[in-house]
Amino acid sequence: MGKMENIGAIAEASTNEFLTFTLGEEEYGIDILRVKEIRGYDAVTRIANSPAFIKGVINLRGTIVPIVDLRIKFNLGNVTYDQLTVVIILNVANRVMGVVVDSVSDVLTLTAAQMKPAPEFGGAMDTQYITGLGSVDDRMLILVDIEKLMTGAEMALVETAAA
């Protein structure tokens, strides 16, 4: 029942616009209202003793922004940085954070009918951050609650670093 309520919450949101991006073979969508800007990957300043998925911080026009590599966070194998690697700068929980993704696709508007509850994936993937699946033509999007993901318990270090 809880997953259906999630979809209801998505459907009732003021917008159903999602920025879509790729991680490995999969395509993901996050609420466009959380997205501040999209930029190429720059060198980051490492933070000692941080988890592998926290690449470090960048100075974005005077704001220190922690950068999380979602490819490492989601255990997507070999992570390479090239000219296509993208950082999505987000406004989450009144903080500015960045996430590294393989590429950004486009912005899609999904109707309630195009959004389905996320299936149970078993133990292979942490589904607590997945609000549902979106289907557009022949594309399947994994809809991620980016705020929940970025403010989860294991991200406590990000909050310390950003403070």
GIPEHU-V741815 format. One line per field, one symbol per residue. phi: phi as a letter, one per 40 degrees, with the letter a starting at -180 (. if undefined). burial: # if it has 16 or more other C-alpha atoms within 10 Angstrom, else .. A space follows every 50 residues. Layout:
phi->???
burial->???
This chain:
phi->.dcccdcdccccccbbcbcbabbgcbbbbbdcccccabaccbcbccbdgc ddcccibbcbfgbcbcbbccccdcfbgcbbbacccbbccbbbfgbbbbbc bcabcabbbbcdccbbcccccgccbccccccibbbbfbcbbccbcccccc bcdccdccccccc
burial->.....##..##....#########..######.##.....#......... #.######.....#########............########...##### ####...#.#....####..........######.....########.## #...#.##.....
